[in-house]
Amino acid sequence: MRIRAQCRECGLPFNDTITPETGELHCPGCGALFSVSAEGWSDEPPPRVDVCPLCDCRHLYRQRDFNRALGCLLVAIGAALVPWTYGLSLIVLSLVDVVLYYRLSEAVVCYRCDTVYRDARPGPRQKAFDLLKHDVLKYGKSWSEPDETLTDTPE
């Protein structure tokens, strides 16, 4: 399965391919080792990921596998051509965006380590991105009540 991960040591994003027999990944930048768990995912076609092999997180979400830089470039081209096309370039490139949206497959992404599993088939539990769930899992935020001693009260 093709993945896009980020090194926890040096922060370098890298692409690689993993199988259940992989065992560990090496960062191409700093050489750090990351263990790859064989539990919770299968590599048989089409692959399915229920547990992130890199961080053992069970919270995954689905998204379209689209290059964000290319999407921004399409919007910039459409906006740059507006004076000469009277806004029709934005409509045409919006239609191109809709066609690409329906033609591209979905990828599975881990909330905790942001690893993208490109060839994986999303499961029924994997919904669209949820910002609140992301903040809780990634940054440890909570829903607890604020401390009363920290509030500003006039004396």
N, C-alpha and C positions, 0 to 999 in steps of 0.2 A: 504494500500500500504506500502511495506517495504521501509524504507529510511535509509541512513547513513548520519548523519549530524555532525557538529562540533559546540561545545558551543562557543558563542561569548564572554563569560565572562572568562572562564578558559582554553579554547582551547581543551578540551577533546572531541575526536571523539566518537560518540555513535550510536548504531543501535536502531531503534524503528519502530513501525507501526502506520500509521495515517489513519484516515477516515475523511470524511467531517464534522463529528460531534465531532472530537477530541477537537478542541478549543485551546488547548495549550499543549506544551511539557515541560517536566522537565528534566534538565541536571542531570544525575546520579552522577556527580562529585561535583558540587557546588550547585545544586538545583535551578539554574536560570530558569525562565519561559520564553518560547517563544510562541508567538501566532501563530496559524495555521489558515490561511484564507481558507474559503470554496469556494472562487471565483477562476475561471480559471482552475479548474481541476475536474475530475470525478473519482469516485472509482468503477464505474460499469465495469465489465470485458470486454475487457482488459482496465485497467485504462489509462487515458491520461492526461498529464500535459502540459498546455499552459502557465501558470503563476506559478512561484515558490510560494507554500503556506507559506513558512517561511520568505521570504524577498520581495515578490511581484515583482520580476524581471521577465521580459518577454523574456529574452535572455537565452535560454537553448541550450544544444548541446547533441549529442548522442555519446555513446562509447560502446564497448563490455564490458559486465559485467564479467571481468576476474580478478582474484586475482593477483596483480602485484608481490607479494612476491613469489608466485608459479611460475610465468613466469621467474623471476630471478633465482630461484632454478633450473629450467629446463636448462637454459643456463649454469649455473655453473656446473651442473652434466655433461652436454655434453662436456664442455671445460676440465673438470678434466679427462674425459675418453679418450681424444684425443690421448695421447701417446700409449695406448693399442689397440685402435680401428682404428688408422690411419685416424682419421677424420670422420669416418662413424657415430660415436655417434652424431655429430652435425647435420648430414643429417637426422638421425632417429628422433632426438628430434625436428628438424625443421618440419618434417612431423606431429609429435604429436601436435605441436603448430598450424599448419594449420587446422588440424582436430578439435581442441578445438575452434579455431576462428570461424569456420562455424557452430559448434554445439551450442555455447553459444548465449544467447539472448542479445539484446541491452538494455542499461540503459540510462536514461535521467539525465543530470547533469546541475545544475545551475552555470552560469558563476560567479555570484556575491558571493554566500555563499558556493559554492562547495557541496551542498547537492546532494546525489545520490538517484534517484528514481528507485529502482530495478525492480519493477513490471510494470512500466509505458511503454506504447507503444509510441515510438517517433512520433511526428507529422511531417507534410511536411516542416515546417519552421525550424525544428531542424536538422542542418547539423553537419558535423564533427567539431572537436575542431578548433578554430581559435585563435591563440596566440595574434594577434593584438586586436581583440575584447575583449579577456580576460583581457589584460593589461589596456584597456580603461575603462572597467566596474569595474574591481576589484581595480585598483590602481589610477584611475582618470587621466591617462596619456592622452595627447592630441597631435594633429597634427599641432599645431600652429608653426609659424616661430620662429626661435631662436631670442633672443633679441640681437640687434647689439652692445649694450654696453658690452656684455659679451664675445665677440669674441676677440681673441688675434690679435692685429694689431701692427706692428712695428712702433715705433715713430722716 
